[in-house]
Amino acid sequence: MAETVFDKIIRKEIPADIVYEDEQTLAFKDINPQAPTHVLVIPKKQIETIADINESDAPLIGQLFTTAAQIAENLGLAEDGYRLVINHGERGGQTVQHLHIHILGGRAMTWPPG
């Protein structure tokens, strides 16, 4: 697996506006926000895409989602609602080959996204 910018953020080699960290996950503000609140939640274990998740990753993936929900609550998004997004592959909009969940909130979400 190729090293990504997220690996460097995990190792604190490049700065990020970190909003949460534990032994397995890291969450930080997106540098190109698509909503008033836009946070990325990543596993510290490098998993390239959603297609690369295996059965042994199930506890970690569950933790990613519970962490995302807790961060959304802490940021005051839970009452009005928010969107969680995972992009897969180039045509799916994935620009960093390290699994991540986008937390988007602070405005009404439309469909299709925009």
N, C-alpha and C positions, 0 to 999 in steps of 0.2 A: 504494500500500500504506500502510495506517495504521501509525503508530509504535506499538511495543509496549514493555512493560516490559523485554524482552530487549534492545532497542536501547539503552535507557538504561543497562543493565548493561554492555553492550559498550563504551559511551562512558565508563563509570565515573562516571556521574551519580548512580546509586544503588548502595549497597553490595551485595556478594554475597560469599559464601565461595568464592572461586575456587580450584579444585584443578588446573587446567591452562589454558594459553593459548598459542596460536601465532598466526601471521599470519591464518589462515583460520577457526580454531575457538576456542571458549571453553567451559569446563566448570566448573560450580559446583554446590554443594549445594542441593537443593530446600528451599524454606522450609516446605513442608508434606510431610515425608517419609512415604512409604508403606511403608518398610522401614528397618531399621537403617542401611543405606547407600542413599542415593537421590541420585544426581547427574544433572544435565542436561547434555547435550553439544549445543551449538548451532553452526551456521555463523554467521560474522560477516556473511555476505551474507544479506540478508533473503529468505527463501523462505517464503511463508505456510504452505503445507501440502505434504504428500507429493505431491499431485496437481499441484503447481506446479513440480516438478522437471523440467528439460528435459535433453536429451542433453548439452549443454555443461556441466551440473552434475555429470556422472558422476565426474570426479576428486574434486570436493569431497565428494560423498556417500560415496565410497570412503574418503576421509580421515576423515569423521565416524565410520565404523564401525571403522576401525583405531585411531583415537584412543580410542573407547569401550572397545575391547578392551584397549588399553594401560593406560587408567585403571583398569579392573577388575582387571587384573593388579597394578598398583601399590597398589591398595587391599586386596589380599589376597583377592579374591573368586574368582579363576580356579579354584582347586583344588576348592572346594565347589560352585561354580556361581553363576550370576546370571542375571537376565532383562534383555533390552533391549526397550523398548517405544516405538513411535511411534504417537501418537494422531492421527486424522484427522477433523476436523469436530466439530461440537457433539455429535452422537450417539456419536461415537467417543471422546469425553472430552477433546478438544483445547480448552484454555481460553486459550491464548496463540497468536495467529495468526503464529507464527514456528516453522518446523520445528525440532523438537528430539527427541533420543533420551533416554529415561529409562534409567539404569543402576540396577537394583534388586538388592540383595543383603544378605547377613548373616542371612538366615532362609530356611526352605524356602518355595518359591513353590508356590502351589496353582492349580488350574484348576477352575472359573473363578476369575479373580483375586479376591483378597479379603483 
